[in-house]
């Protein structure tokens, strides 16, 4: 007899601890990406809206502690995790312009 039940996707508010001492709190779900199942963490702001998302492979997870939505939001606020930012090349260009091209030494006089 075939099983007609459709498995509901996993979803819970939780504190997630990752090897390497990363802690995030938010809404966690299981998502299949790149041929493997990954843990998705949607990190909320104080209003409970997602401000950024991070994905982790199963082998990197140290622990998951289910909590209420309110506790997850408070934890996320206290952890102060930041999303990945876009790399800004302009400061590197400015630094490169401070090198004297003849002897490849930095010009320290214009600091």
N, C-alpha and C positions, 0 to 999 in steps of 0.2 A: 504494500500500500504506500503510495507516494506521500511525502510530507507536504501538505498544501500551505503550511504556515510560512509566511515571509518573515525572515529575521529582521526585527527592528534595528536600525542603526544605533550604535552605542552613542550616548550623549549624557554628559554629567558636568556639573560644576565641580572643580577640584583644584587642589594645590598639587603641582607637578614638580618633582625634583629629578633633575637630569644629571648623569655622571658629569663631572667637571664643575659641580657646585652651581649649576644654573637652577634657579627657582622661578616658576611662573604660576600665576593663578588665573583661572578663567574657565571658559566653557570648552570642554574637551570632547572630541569626536574621533572616530576611526575613519581614515580615508585612504583609499588605494591610489598610490601614485608611483609611477615609474616601475611598475611590476611588483611592488611590495606594499604592505599595509603600514601606514604611518600614523602617528599620534598628531592630531591637529589641536593646537591651543589657541583659542581666540581670546586675547587679553582685553578686558574691558576698561573703560574709564569710569569715573564716579557715577555716571548715569546708567552704567551697564551696557553701553554701546561698544562694539569692538573697535579698538584703536589700531591693533595690529595682530597678525597671525604668525605663528611659528609652527614648523613641522619637525618631528623627531622620529627617528627609527626606533623600533621596539627595543633593540639591544642597548640603547643609550638611556633608557628609563630606569631610574633608581627606585622611585616610588610615586604612587598616585594616592592622594588622600581626598576622597569625596567630601565636599562641603556644600553648604547652601549657597545660593546665588549671592546673598548679602555678604556672607563671609568671604567668598571668592573676590567680590568687588573690593572689599576692605583690604584683603591681602594683596591684591594687584596694586592698589594705591600705595601700600606700605613697602612693597618690594621695589617699586620704581623701575621696573624693567623698561628698556628702550627698544624701539624697533631699529632695524638696520637702516642706515641713512645712505643717501646717494653720495658717492665719492665726489668730492669737489676738487677739480684739477687746478683751479686758479691759484691757490696758495703755492702749489708746486711750480707753476710757471713763474710766479714772482720770485721764488727762491732761486730758480735756475737763472734768472736775469741778474742775480747778484754775484755771479761767478765771472771772473776775468778769464776770457777765453784763451789768452796767451799762456798763462801758467796754471790754469785750472785751480786757482786758489780763491777762496771766498773773499770778497771785498767787505771787510768788517767796518769800514768807515761810515757806511750809510745805514747803520742799524737804528 
